[in-house]
Each structure stands twice: as structure tokens, then as C-alpha cells.
Amino acid sequence: MTPIRGPFRYGDRVQLTGPKGKLQTITLREEGELHTHLGVLRHEDVVGRDDGSVVPNSDGHEYLCLRPLLRDFVMSMPRGAAIVYPKDAAQIIAQADVFPGAVVVEAGVGSGALSGSLLRAVGETGRLHSFERREDFAEVARANIETFFGELPPQWRIHLGDLAEALPRELPAGSVDRVVLDMLAPWEVLPAVSDALAPGGVVTCYVATATQLSRIAEFLRGMGSFTEPESSETMVRGWHVDGLAVRPDHRMVAHTGFLITARKLADGSVPPEIKRRASKRSYGDEDERLWTPGSVGDREITDKNLRKRAREAQKAADGVRRATAERDQGTRGESNGDVA
């Protein structure tokens, strides 16, 4: 897998911060060059340098070289579907208590933004099962994950199909520690999720609108197999800090989605009754309607645009694979030369 420390080598992805703070990300290749109107930066000048080095280009302009963090990669990677923002991914990891060695189920996989965080959290001893209905989304996610990690992590598997049907077929009942649902109508798959979760397991749903949040909360309560759900949203506001000029940034990442979390009860357990004021309206059969990205205000991606994103993601993955192969071939050549 792509190293996270040590000197840069061919095949590594490097985030370059150039003059005026402009960011560019490259994959280091033998004889590779970055051409800009400010000059040429040769990849070989970066190879062998430590992470955090400053490297001049042909015209003397300096570039800060850093390995991109997962959050940097997520915000710039090709997208087939809307992503889970890093601030929400961090809360999902914390609220669901995803731990090394855990068996985690994710649906849907989207562009793979959350998958990267979950793979980091479960570690090499855990397992991540990502379920996705659309094969084109799965292809984008697979290419993005391969690009960032340098390979497809062996602890990750993508299942194509509807979670409600595929989950009982792929995983035994009571064998899953955590479930994360990022889908339009998560209540449709909760019966299958309840069967798959081990007692004490956690389900976390990421939804965009208050109507979705209300519906999933009522469904969880009605099932009787989960604890009282907890709901939240996360907003991040940056600050401008320069000497005595200290103030909030003019722009912030406000609402991106709601998180609602509950834990699986042991079989036969009845949750304590929680007294609450009766709601004037609840969801019933008469409220059923087609849940689509458009109906909840999400921007729907066209097939043409999605194919473009898939090509971009695959191109990035192919570049990493090709650079890694060139590096490995060079290493073998050097080893054979030593033997001779």
C-alpha cells in the first residue's frame, strides 16, 4: 500500500502547494514533469525528498511537497455520487465506534469517500463490506480507493445489489459489528440490518433532509429491536488568525447531512418505555412515495457526466498502477545488477 511516511518514491501521490497557494496533485513517475506557466518541475527532483520538503522548479519558483491527507483526496477526487464530507465521516467513525478488527457494512458506496475512512478505522484485521446498487458508482469508488491506497485493500469487498436482498445472502445473521447507511430510504433495509447486527452492534444512518431524519427515527422506534435513536448534525467553521486579526471565516461548511444512530438490542429484550408527547403526525402507508435524489433536493448526475467521472477515476488509478509497476521493475533491475 502507499506509504504514509518516509522519502518520496516513484508511484507516490504528492500534493504540491505552489505560488499564491495553488494546489496540484501529481503521481510521481520516472521522467515525469509538471509543466505550468511558471516553469517545469521534474518528478525526479521530488523523489528521495522527505515529506514536507520545498522543491524549486526550473524558474526558481518553490513548491511545498506533501503526501495528500485522506480529507484532501476526498475533496478533489472524481465523484459519481455526492460524497460524505470529511467532517461527517469523522463523526460516523466516532459515533459508530468503528474499531480495528470490526466487521462493518456500508451502503451505498457512492464515490468511495466514506469507504476510505472506514478502511482506515477497521485496519488490516477488520472487514469492510460495501453494498452498491449501481455498478457505475462502484467502479468510480473502486478506482478512487485504489488511487489513494495504491492498491485495492484486501479487507474490502464491494457487493453489487440491493442491501435488503444481498446482506442476508453474503453475511450470517449476528456477524456484523457496525452498519453505516448512506442512502435515500434507509428504513427499507433496516429489517435486514437488524438481523445482521450482533447484539450491541451499531447502526448509523446519514441522511440529507429533516423529513428523512424523522422517518428513520420513527421506523427505528417502531421496530422494537433498537435503542432510542440519537440524532445530530455537524457544522465546521474555520477561523482567520493573523496577529490581532482574529475572526471567523466568511464562509463555512454548514449543513451537509444528519446522523442518526441506534444500537441493536439482544433478542427478546424490550426497550424501556420513554414517555414523550404524542406527535400530531407520523408516517404511515399513505405517506409512501418515491424517494429519489431529486425529491430530497440532491443534484442528480447525468449518465454522460458520470461516465466522465468514471474515466477520470480510472485514469488516476491506472497512473498509480503504471508508476508503481515502473518503480518495481526498476527495483528488480537494480537487484539483478547487484547479483551480476
Secondary structure, 3 states (H helix, E strand, C coil): CCCCCCCCCCCCEEEEECHHHCEEEEECCCCCEEEECCEEEEHHHCCCCCCCEEEECCCCCEEEEECCCHHHHHHHCCCCCCCCCHHHHHHHHHHCCCCCCCEEEEECCCCCHHHHHHHHHHCCCCEEEEEECCHHHHHHHHHHHHHHHCCCCCCEEEEECCHHHHHHHHCCCCCEEEEEECCCCHHHHHHHHHHHEEEEEEEEEEECCHHHHHHHHHHHHHHCCECCCEEEECCECCEEEECCEEEECCCCECCCCEEEEEEECCCCCCCCCCCCCCCCCCCCHHHCCCCCCCCCCCCCCCHHHHHHHHHHHHHHHHHHHHHHHHHHHHHHHHHHHHHC
